[in-house]
Amino acid sequence: MAKTCRTLEGDKLYTLCHNAYCHLNGSVEAVLEANPGLAAEPEPYRSGLLIVLPDLVLASDEQAVQLWS
């Protein structure tokens, strides 16, 4: 289930995504897609901006790399 975040003065998207998802792999793009107009907001964000943090779907077809045989 998606969560909602209310920004504090000075918050940045990369920091919010890292804190919410513990990684940045696709999370920034997913948040921007879930929040039309967010890319137009100047960073650092103003206080009180509501941002939807969607659930991320992990890619299951990623192949593991074998370093040694």
Distance bins in CASP14 RR format, pairs under 12 A and 6 or more apart:
PFRMAT RR
TARGET T0000
AUTHOR 0000-0000-0000
RMODE 2
METHOD distances of the structure
MODEL  1
1 52 0 0 0 0 0 1 0 0 0 0 0
1 53 0 0 0 0 0 1 0 0 0 0 0
1 54 0 0 0 0 1 0 0 0 0 0 0
1 55 1 0 0 1 0 0 0 0 0 0 0
2 20 0 0 0 0 0 1 0 0 0 0 0
2 30 0 0 0 0 1 0 0 0 0 0 0
2 31 0 0 0 0 0 1 0 0 0 0 0
2 33 0 0 0 0 0 1 0 0 0 0 0
2 34 1 0 0 1 0 0 0 0 0 0 0
2 35 0 0 0 0 0 1 0 0 0 0 0
2 50 0 0 0 0 0 1 0 0 0 0 0
2 51 0 0 0 0 0 1 0 0 0 0 0
2 52 1 0 1 0 0 0 0 0 0 0 0
2 53 1 0 0 1 0 0 0 0 0 0 0
2 54 1 0 1 0 0 0 0 0 0 0 0
2 55 1 0 1 0 0 0 0 0 0 0 0
2 56 0 0 0 0 0 1 0 0 0 0 0
3 16 0 0 0 0 0 1 0 0 0 0 0
3 17 0 0 0 0 0 1 0 0 0 0 0
3 19 0 0 0 0 0 1 0 0 0 0 0
3 20 1 0 0 1 0 0 0 0 0 0 0
3 21 0 0 0 0 0 1 0 0 0 0 0
3 31 0 0 0 0 0 1 0 0 0 0 0
3 34 0 0 0 0 0 1 0 0 0 0 0
3 50 0 0 0 0 0 1 0 0 0 0 0
3 51 0 0 0 0 1 0 0 0 0 0 0
3 52 1 0 0 1 0 0 0 0 0 0 0
3 53 1 0 1 0 0 0 0 0 0 0 0
3 54 0 0 0 0 1 0 0 0 0 0 0
3 55 0 0 0 0 1 0 0 0 0 0 0
3 56 0 0 0 0 0 1 0 0 0 0 0
4 16 0 0 0 0 0 1 0 0 0 0 0
4 20 0 0 0 0 0 1 0 0 0 0 0
4 31 0 0 0 0 0 1 0 0 0 0 0
4 34 0 0 0 0 0 1 0 0 0 0 0
4 35 0 0 0 0 0 1 0 0 0 0 0
4 48 0 0 0 0 0 1 0 0 0 0 0
4 49 0 0 0 0 0 1 0 0 0 0 0
4 50 1 0 1 0 0 0 0 0 0 0 0
4 51 1 0 0 1 0 0 0 0 0 0 0
4 52 1 0 1 0 0 0 0 0 0 0 0
4 53 1 0 0 1 0 0 0 0 0 0 0
4 54 0 0 0 0 0 1 0 0 0 0 0
5 11 0 0 0 0 1 0 0 0 0 0 0
5 13 0 0 0 0 0 1 0 0 0 0 0
5 15 0 0 0 0 0 1 0 0 0 0 0
5 16 1 0 0 1 0 0 0 0 0 0 0
5 17 0 0 0 0 1 0 0 0 0 0 0
5 19 0 0 0 0 1 0 0 0 0 0 0
5 20 1 0 0 1 0 0 0 0 0 0 0
5 21 0 0 0 0 0 1 0 0 0 0 0
5 31 0 0 0 0 1 0 0 0 0 0 0
5 34 0 0 0 0 0 1 0 0 0 0 0
5 35 0 0 0 0 0 1 0 0 0 0 0
5 38 0 0 0 0 0 1 0 0 0 0 0
5 45 0 0 0 0 0 1 0 0 0 0 0
5 48 0 0 0 0 1 0 0 0 0 0 0
5 49 0 0 0 0 1 0 0 0 0 0 0
5 50 1 0 0 1 0 0 0 0 0 0 0
5 51 1 0 1 0 0 0 0 0 0 0 0
5 52 1 0 0 1 0 0 0 0 0 0 0
5 53 1 0 1 0 0 0 0 0 0 0 0
5 54 0 0 0 0 0 1 0 0 0 0 0
6 16 0 0 0 0 0 1 0 0 0 0 0
6 45 0 0 0 0 0 1 0 0 0 0 0
6 46 0 0 0 0 0 1 0 0 0 0 0
6 47 0 0 0 0 1 0 0 0 0 0 0
6 48 1 0 1 0 0 0 0 0 0 0 0
6 49 1 0 0 1 0 0 0 0 0 0 0
6 50 1 0 1 0 0 0 0 0 0 0 0
6 51 1 0 0 1 0 0 0 0 0 0 0
6 52 0 0 0 0 0 1 0 0 0 0 0
6 53 0 0 0 0 0 1 0 0 0 0 0
7 13 0 0 0 0 1 0 0 0 0 0 0
7 15 0 0 0 0 0 1 0 0 0 0 0
7 16 1 0 0 1 0 0 0 0 0 0 0
7 19 0 0 0 0 0 1 0 0 0 0 0
7 31 0 0 0 0 0 1 0 0 0 0 0
7 35 0 0 0 0 0 1 0 0 0 0 0
7 38 0 0 0 0 0 1 0 0 0 0 0
7 41 0 0 0 0 1 0 0 0 0 0 0
7 42 0 0 0 0 0 1 0 0 0 0 0
7 43 0 0 0 0 1 0 0 0 0 0 0
7 44 0 0 0 0 1 0 0 0 0 0 0
7 45 1 0 1 0 0 0 0 0 0 0 0
7 46 1 0 0 1 0 0 0 0 0 0 0
7 47 1 0 0 1 0 0 0 0 0 0 0
7 48 1 0 1 0 0 0 0 0 0 0 0
7 49 1 0 1 0 0 0 0 0 0 0 0
7 50 1 0 0 1 0 0 0 0 0 0 0
7 51 1 0 0 1 0 0 0 0 0 0 0
7 53 0 0 0 0 0 1 0 0 0 0 0
8 15 0 0 0 0 0 1 0 0 0 0 0
8 16 0 0 0 0 1 0 0 0 0 0 0
8 19 0 0 0 0 0 1 0 0 0 0 0
8 44 0 0 0 0 1 0 0 0 0 0 0
8 45 0 0 0 0 1 0 0 0 0 0 0
8 46 0 0 0 0 1 0 0 0 0 0 0
8 47 1 0 1 0 0 0 0 0 0 0 0
8 48 1 0 0 1 0 0 0 0 0 0 0
8 49 0 0 0 0 1 0 0 0 0 0 0
8 51 0 0 0 0 0 1 0 0 0 0 0
9 43 0 0 0 0 0 1 0 0 0 0 0
9 44 1 0 0 1 0 0 0 0 0 0 0
9 45 1 0 0 1 0 0 0 0 0 0 0
9 46 1 0 0 1 0 0 0 0 0 0 0
9 47 1 0 1 0 0 0 0 0 0 0 0
9 48 0 0 0 0 1 0 0 0 0 0 0
9 49 0 0 0 0 1 0 0 0 0 0 0
10 16 0 0 0 0 0 1 0 0 0 0 0
10 41 0 0 0 0 0 1 0 0 0 0 0
10 42 0 0 0 0 0 1 0 0 0 0 0
10 43 1 0 0 1 0 0 0 0 0 0 0
10 44 1 1 0 0 0 0 0 0 0 0 0
10 45 1 0 0 1 0 0 0 0 0 0 0
10 46 1 0 0 1 0 0 0 0 0 0 0
10 47 1 0 0 1 0 0 0 0 0 0 0
10 48 0 0 0 0 0 1 0 0 0 0 0
10 49 0 0 0 0 0 1 0 0 0 0 0
11 17 0 0 0 0 0 1 0 0 0 0 0
11 18 0 0 0 0 0 1 0 0 0 0 0
11 19 0 0 0 0 1 0 0 0 0 0 0
11 20 0 0 0 0 0 1 0 0 0 0 0
11 38 0 0 0 0 0 1 0 0 0 0 0
11 41 0 0 0 0 0 1 0 0 0 0 0
11 42 0 0 0 0 0 1 0 0 0 0 0
11 43 0 0 0 0 1 0 0 0 0 0 0
11 44 1 0 0 1 0 0 0 0 0 0 0
11 45 1 0 1 0 0 0 0 0 0 0 0
11 46 0 0 0 0 1 0 0 0 0 0 0
11 47 0 0 0 0 1 0 0 0 0 0 0
11 48 0 0 0 0 1 0 0 0 0 0 0
11 49 1 0 0 1 0 0 0 0 0 0 0
11 50 0 0 0 0 0 1 0 0 0 0 0
11 51 0 0 0 0 1 0 0 0 0 0 0
12 18 0 0 0 0 1 0 0 0 0 0 0
12 19 0 0 0 0 0 1 0 0 0 0 0
12 24 0 0 0 0 0 1 0 0 0 0 0
12 28 0 0 0 0 0 1 0 0 0 0 0
12 31 0 0 0 0 0 1 0 0 0 0 0
12 38 0 0 0 0 0 1 0 0 0 0 0
12 41 0 0 0 0 0 1 0 0 0 0 0
12 42 0 0 0 0 0 1 0 0 0 0 0
12 43 1 0 1 0 0 0 0 0 0 0 0
12 44 1 0 1 0 0 0 0 0 0 0 0
12 45 1 0 0 1 0 0 0 0 0 0 0
12 46 0 0 0 0 0 1 0 0 0 0 0
12 49 0 0 0 0 0 1 0 0 0 0 0
12 51 0 0 0 0 0 1 0 0 0 0 0
13 19 0 0 0 0 0 1 0 0 0 0 0
13 20 0 0 0 0 0 1 0 0 0 0 0
13 21 0 0 0 0 0 1 0 0 0 0 0
13 24 0 0 0 0 1 0 0 0 0 0 0
13 26 0 0 0 0 0 1 0 0 0 0 0
13 27 0 0 0 0 1 0 0 0 0 0 0
13 28 1 0 0 1 0 0 0 0 0 0 0
13 29 0 0 0 0 0 1 0 0 0 0 0
13 30 0 0 0 0 0 1 0 0 0 0 0
13 31 1 0 0 1 0 0 0 0 0 0 0
13 32 1 0 0 1 0 0 0 0 0 0 0
13 34 0 0 0 0 0 1 0 0 0 0 0
13 35 0 0 0 0 1 0 0 0 0 0 0
13 38 1 0 0 1 0 0 0 0 0 0 0
13 39 0 0 0 0 1 0 0 0 0 0 0
13 41 0 0 0 0 1 0 0 0 0 0 0
13 42 0 0 0 0 0 1 0 0 0 0 0
13 43 1 0 0 1 0 0 0 0 0 0 0
13 44 0 0 0 0 1 0 0 0 0 0 0
13 45 1 0 0 1 0 0 0 0 0 0 0
13 49 0 0 0 0 0 1 0 0 0 0 0
13 51 0 0 0 0 1 0 0 0 0 0 0
13 53 0 0 0 0 0 1 0 0 0 0 0
14 20 0 0 0 0 0 1 0 0 0 0 0
14 21 0 0 0 0 0 1 0 0 0 0 0
14 23 0 0 0 0 0 1 0 0 0 0 0
14 24 1 0 0 1 0 0 0 0 0 0 0
14 26 0 0 0 0 0 1 0 0 0 0 0
14 27 0 0 0 0 1 0 0 0 0 0 0
14 28 1 0 0 1 0 0 0 0 0 0 0
14 29 0 0 0 0 0 1 0 0 0 0 0
14 31 0 0 0 0 0 1 0 0 0 0 0
14 32 0 0 0 0 0 1 0 0 0 0 0
14 43 0 0 0 0 1 0 0 0 0 0 0
14 44 0 0 0 0 0 1 0 0 0 0 0
14 45 0 0 0 0 0 1 0 0 0 0 0
15 21 0 0 0 0 0 1 0 0 0 0 0
15 24 0 0 0 0 0 1 0 0 0 0 0
15 27 0 0 0 0 0 1 0 0 0 0 0
15 28 0 0 0 0 0 1 0 0 0 0 0
15 31 0 0 0 0 0 1 0 0 0 0 0
15 43 0 0 0 0 1 0 0 0 0 0 0
15 44 0 0 0 0 1 0 0 0 0 0 0
15 45 0 0 0 0 1 0 0 0 0 0 0
15 51 0 0 0 0 0 1 0 0 0 0 0
16 24 0 0 0 0 0 1 0 0 0 0 0
16 27 0 0 0 0 1 0 0 0 0 0 0
16 28 0 0 0 0 1 0 0 0 0 0 0
16 31 1 0 0 1 0 0 0 0 0 0 0
16 32 0 0 0 0 0 1 0 0 0 0 0
16 35 0 0 0 0 0 1 0 0 0 0 0
16 38 0 0 0 0 0 1 0 0 0 0 0
16 41 0 0 0 0 0 1 0 0 0 0 0
16 43 0 0 0 0 0 1 0 0 0 0 0
16 44 0 0 0 0 0 1 0 0 0 0 0
16 45 0 0 0 0 1 0 0 0 0 0 0
16 49 0 0 0 0 0 1 0 0 0 0 0
16 50 0 0 0 0 0 1 0 0 0 0 0
16 51 1 0 0 1 0 0 0 0 0 0 0
16 52 0 0 0 0 0 1 0 0 0 0 0
16 53 1 0 0 1 0 0 0 0 0 0 0
17 23 0 0 0 0 1 0 0 0 0 0 0
17 24 1 0 1 0 0 0 0 0 0 0 0
17 25 0 0 0 0 1 0 0 0 0 0 0
17 26 0 0 0 0 1 0 0 0 0 0 0
17 27 1 0 1 0 0 0 0 0 0 0 0
17 28 1 0 1 0 0 0 0 0 0 0 0
17 29 0 0 0 0 1 0 0 0 0 0 0
17 30 0 0 0 0 1 0 0 0 0 0 0
17 31 1 0 1 0 0 0 0 0 0 0 0
17 32 0 0 0 0 1 0 0 0 0 0 0
17 34 0 0 0 0 0 1 0 0 0 0 0
17 35 0 0 0 0 0 1 0 0 0 0 0
17 38 0 0 0 0 0 1 0 0 0 0 0
17 51 0 0 0 0 1 0 0 0 0 0 0
17 53 1 0 0 1 0 0 0 0 0 0 0
17 54 0 0 0 0 0 1 0 0 0 0 0
17 56 0 0 0 0 1 0 0 0 0 0 0
18 24 1 0 0 1 0 0 0 0 0 0 0
18 25 0 0 0 0 0 1 0 0 0 0 0
18 26 0 0 0 0 0 1 0 0 0 0 0
18 27 1 0 0 1 0 0 0 0 0 0 0
18 28 0 0 0 0 1 0 0 0 0 0 0
18 31 0 0 0 0 0 1 0 0 0 0 0
18 53 0 0 0 0 0 1 0 0 0 0 0
19 27 0 0 0 0 0 1 0 0 0 0 0
19 31 0 0 0 0 0 1 0 0 0 0 0
19 51 0 0 0 0 0 1 0 0 0 0 0
19 53 0 0 0 0 1 0 0 0 0 0 0
20 27 1 0 0 1 0 0 0 0 0 0 0
20 28 0 0 0 0 0 1 0 0 0 0 0
20 30 0 0 0 0 0 1 0 0 0 0 0
20 31 0 0 0 0 1 0 0 0 0 0 0
20 34 0 0 0 0 0 1 0 0 0 0 0
20 51 0 0 0 0 1 0 0 0 0 0 0
20 52 0 0 0 0 0 1 0 0 0 0 0
20 53 1 0 1 0 0 0 0 0 0 0 0
20 54 0 0 0 0 1 0 0 0 0 0 0
20 55 0 0 0 0 0 1 0 0 0 0 0
20 56 0 0 0 0 1 0 0 0 0 0 0
21 27 1 0 1 0 0 0 0 0 0 0 0
21 28 0 0 0 0 1 0 0 0 0 0 0
21 29 0 0 0 0 0 1 0 0 0 0 0
21 30 0 0 0 0 1 0 0 0 0 0 0
21 31 0 0 0 0 1 0 0 0 0 0 0
21 53 1 0 0 1 0 0 0 0 0 0 0
21 54 0 0 0 0 1 0 0 0 0 0 0
21 55 0 0 0 0 1 0 0 0 0 0 0
21 56 1 0 0 1 0 0 0 0 0 0 0
21 58 0 0 0 0 0 1 0 0 0 0 0
22 56 0 0 0 0 0 1 0 0 0 0 0
23 30 0 0 0 0 0 1 0 0 0 0 0
23 56 0 0 0 0 1 0 0 0 0 0 0
23 58 0 0 0 0 0 1 0 0 0 0 0
24 30 0 0 0 0 0 1 0 0 0 0 0
24 31 0 0 0 0 0 1 0 0 0 0 0
24 56 0 0 0 0 0 1 0 0 0 0 0
25 56 0 0 0 0 1 0 0 0 0 0 0
25 57 0 0 0 0 0 1 0 0 0 0 0
25 58 0 0 0 0 1 0 0 0 0 0 0
25 59 0 0 0 0 1 0 0 0 0 0 0
25 62 0 0 0 0 0 1 0 0 0 0 0
26 32 0 0 0 0 1 0 0 0 0 0 0
26 33 0 0 0 0 1 0 0 0 0 0 0
26 34 0 0 0 0 0 1 0 0 0 0 0
26 54 0 0 0 0 0 1 0 0 0 0 0
26 56 1 0 0 1 0 0 0 0 0 0 0
26 57 0 0 0 0 0 1 0 0 0 0 0
26 58 0 0 0 0 0 1 0 0 0 0 0
26 59 0 0 0 0 1 0 0 0 0 0 0
27 33 0 0 0 0 0 1 0 0 0 0 0
27 34 0 0 0 0 0 1 0 0 0 0 0
27 51 0 0 0 0 0 1 0 0 0 0 0
27 53 0 0 0 0 1 0 0 0 0 0 0
27 54 0 0 0 0 1 0 0 0 0 0 0
27 55 0 0 0 0 0 1 0 0 0 0 0
27 56 1 0 0 1 0 0 0 0 0 0 0
27 57 0 0 0 0 0 1 0 0 0 0 0
27 58 0 0 0 0 0 1 0 0 0 0 0
28 34 0 0 0 0 0 1 0 0 0 0 0
28 35 0 0 0 0 0 1 0 0 0 0 0
28 38 0 0 0 0 0 1 0 0 0 0 0
28 39 0 0 0 0 0 1 0 0 0 0 0
28 43 0 0 0 0 0 1 0 0 0 0 0
28 51 0 0 0 0 0 1 0 0 0 0 0
28 53 0 0 0 0 0 1 0 0 0 0 0
28 54 0 0 0 0 0 1 0 0 0 0 0
28 56 0 0 0 0 0 1 0 0 0 0 0
29 35 0 0 0 0 0 1 0 0 0 0 0
29 38 0 0 0 0 0 1 0 0 0 0 0
29 39 0 0 0 0 0 1 0 0 0 0 0
29 54 0 0 0 0 0 1 0 0 0 0 0
29 56 0 0 0 0 0 1 0 0 0 0 0
30 38 0 0 0 0 0 1 0 0 0 0 0
30 51 0 0 0 0 0 1 0 0 0 0 0
30 52 0 0 0 0 1 0 0 0 0 0 0
30 53 0 0 0 0 1 0 0 0 0 0 0
30 54 1 0 1 0 0 0 0 0 0 0 0
30 55 0 0 0 0 1 0 0 0 0 0 0
30 56 1 0 1 0 0 0 0 0 0 0 0
30 57 0 0 0 0 1 0 0 0 0 0 0
30 58 0 0 0 0 0 1 0 0 0 0 0
31 37 0 0 0 0 0 1 0 0 0 0 0
31 38 1 0 0 1 0 0 0 0 0 0 0
31 39 0 0 0 0 0 1 0 0 0 0 0
31 41 0 0 0 0 0 1 0 0 0 0 0
31 51 1 0 0 1 0 0 0 0 0 0 0
31 52 1 0 0 1 0 0 0 0 0 0 0
31 53 1 0 0 1 0 0 0 0 0 0 0
31 54 1 0 0 1 0 0 0 0 0 0 0
31 55 0 0 0 0 0 1 0 0 0 0 0
31 56 0 0 0 0 1 0 0 0 0 0 0
32 38 1 0 1 0 0 0 0 0 0 0 0
32 39 1 0 1 0 0 0 0 0 0 0 0
32 40 0 0 0 0 0 1 0 0 0 0 0
32 41 0 0 0 0 0 1 0 0 0 0 0
32 51 0 0 0 0 1 0 0 0 0 0 0
32 52 0 0 0 0 0 1 0 0 0 0 0
32 53 0 0 0 0 0 1 0 0 0 0 0
32 54 0 0 0 0 0 1 0 0 0 0 0
33 39 0 0 0 0 1 0 0 0 0 0 0
33 52 0 0 0 0 1 0 0 0 0 0 0
33 53 0 0 0 0 0 1 0 0 0 0 0
33 54 1 0 0 1 0 0 0 0 0 0 0
33 56 0 0 0 0 0 1 0 0 0 0 0
34 50 0 0 0 0 0 1 0 0 0 0 0
34 51 0 0 0 0 1 0 0 0 0 0 0
34 52 1 0 1 0 0 0 0 0 0 0 0
34 53 1 0 0 1 0 0 0 0 0 0 0
34 54 1 0 1 0 0 0 0 0 0 0 0
34 55 0 0 0 0 1 0 0 0 0 0 0
34 56 0 0 0 0 0 1 0 0 0 0 0
35 41 0 0 0 0 1 0 0 0 0 0 0
35 45 0 0 0 0 0 1 0 0 0 0 0
35 49 0 0 0 0 1 0 0 0 0 0 0
35 50 0 0 0 0 1 0 0 0 0 0 0
35 51 1 0 1 0 0 0 0 0 0 0 0
35 52 1 0 1 0 0 0 0 0 0 0 0
35 53 0 0 0 0 1 0 0 0 0 0 0
35 54 0 0 0 0 1 0 0 0 0 0 0
36 51 0 0 0 0 0 1 0 0 0 0 0
36 52 0 0 0 0 0 1 0 0 0 0 0
37 49 0 0 0 0 0 1 0 0 0 0 0
37 50 0 0 0 0 0 1 0 0 0 0 0
37 51 0 0 0 0 0 1 0 0 0 0 0
37 52 0 0 0 0 0 1 0 0 0 0 0
38 45 0 0 0 0 1 0 0 0 0 0 0
38 49 0 0 0 0 1 0 0 0 0 0 0
38 50 0 0 0 0 1 0 0 0 0 0 0
38 51 1 0 0 1 0 0 0 0 0 0 0
38 52 0 0 0 0 1 0 0 0 0 0 0
38 53 0 0 0 0 0 1 0 0 0 0 0
39 45 0 0 0 0 0 1 0 0 0 0 0
39 51 0 0 0 0 0 1 0 0 0 0 0
40 49 0 0 0 0 0 1 0 0 0 0 0
41 48 0 0 0 0 0 1 0 0 0 0 0
41 49 1 0 0 1 0 0 0 0 0 0 0
41 50 0 0 0 0 0 1 0 0 0 0 0
41 51 0 0 0 0 1 0 0 0 0 0 0
42 49 0 0 0 0 0 1 0 0 0 0 0
43 49 0 0 0 0 0 1 0 0 0 0 0
43 51 0 0 0 0 0 1 0 0 0 0 0
45 51 0 0 0 0 1 0 0 0 0 0 0
END
